[in-house]
């Protein structure tokens, strides 16, 4: 209970500090973020196809490694849990 109360108090203080110390109004910040998002989207659309293909391959390989590692760790955990080695 104390943890949750501390978490809520910390969150409230963080929000208050952000509102007090913000250098510009929220509307201006949101507009800047939207503009930067549009710029990044436009830039990513102009990436050469080879870079896009390499990024897709890297993402695919990362997912494969994650899946394989997850399965291996799950298998090891099951063996250890059951007392086998």
C-alpha positions as CSV (number, residue, x, y, z in Angstrom):
1,X,0.0,0.0,0.0
2,X,2.9,2.4,0.8
3,X,4.4,1.6,-2.5
4,X,1.3,2.5,-4.4
5,X,0.8,5.7,-2.4
6,X,4.5,6.7,-3.0
7,X,4.0,5.9,-6.7
8,X,1.0,8.1,-7.0
9,X,2.6,11.0,-5.0
10,X,5.7,10.7,-7.2
11,X,3.6,10.8,-10.4
12,X,1.6,13.8,-9.1
13,X,4.8,15.7,-8.3
14,X,6.3,14.8,-11.7
15,X,3.2,16.1,-13.5
16,X,3.1,19.3,-11.4
17,X,6.8,19.9,-12.0
18,X,6.3,19.4,-15.7
19,X,3.5,21.8,-15.9
20,X,5.3,24.5,-13.9
21,X,8.7,24.1,-15.7
22,X,7.4,23.6,-19.2
23,X,9.1,26.1,-21.5
24,X,6.1,26.5,-23.8
25,X,2.4,25.8,-23.9
26,X,1.3,22.2,-24.6
27,X,-0.3,23.1,-27.9
28,X,3.0,24.4,-29.2
29,X,4.8,21.3,-28.1
30,X,2.2,19.0,-29.7
31,X,2.5,20.9,-32.9
32,X,6.3,20.6,-32.9
33,X,6.1,16.9,-32.2
34,X,3.6,16.4,-35.0
35,X,5.8,18.3,-37.4
36,X,8.9,16.3,-36.5
37,X,6.8,13.1,-36.9
38,X,5.8,14.2,-40.4
39,X,9.5,15.0,-41.2
40,X,10.6,11.5,-40.0
41,X,7.9,9.8,-42.0
42,X,8.9,11.7,-45.1
43,X,12.5,10.8,-44.6
44,X,11.8,7.2,-44.1
45,X,9.8,7.1,-47.3
46,X,12.9,8.2,-49.3
47,X,15.2,5.5,-47.9
48,X,16.8,3.5,-50.6
49,X,15.3,0.0,-51.1
50,X,18.5,-1.8,-50.1
51,X,18.6,-0.1,-46.7
52,X,14.9,-0.8,-46.2
53,X,15.5,-4.5,-47.2
54,X,18.5,-4.8,-44.8
55,X,16.4,-3.3,-42.0
56,X,13.6,-5.7,-42.6
57,X,16.1,-8.6,-42.7
58,X,17.7,-7.5,-39.4
59,X,14.3,-7.2,-37.8
60,X,13.4,-10.7,-39.0
61,X,16.6,-12.1,-37.7
62,X,16.1,-10.4,-34.4
63,X,12.7,-11.9,-34.0
64,X,14.1,-15.4,-34.9
65,X,16.9,-15.1,-32.3
66,X,14.3,-13.9,-29.7
67,X,12.0,-16.8,-30.4
68,X,14.8,-19.4,-30.4
69,X,16.3,-18.0,-27.1
70,X,12.9,-17.9,-25.5
71,X,12.2,-21.5,-26.4
72,X,15.7,-22.7,-25.2
73,X,15.3,-20.8,-21.9
74,X,11.8,-22.2,-21.4
75,X,13.2,-25.7,-22.0
76,X,16.1,-25.2,-19.6
77,X,13.7,-23.8,-17.0
78,X,11.4,-26.8,-17.3
79,X,14.3,-29.2,-16.9
80,X,15.7,-27.4,-13.8
81,X,12.2,-27.1,-12.3
82,X,11.6,-30.8,-12.7
83,X,15.1,-31.7,-11.3
84,X,16.6,-33.0,-14.5
85,X,20.0,-31.8,-15.8
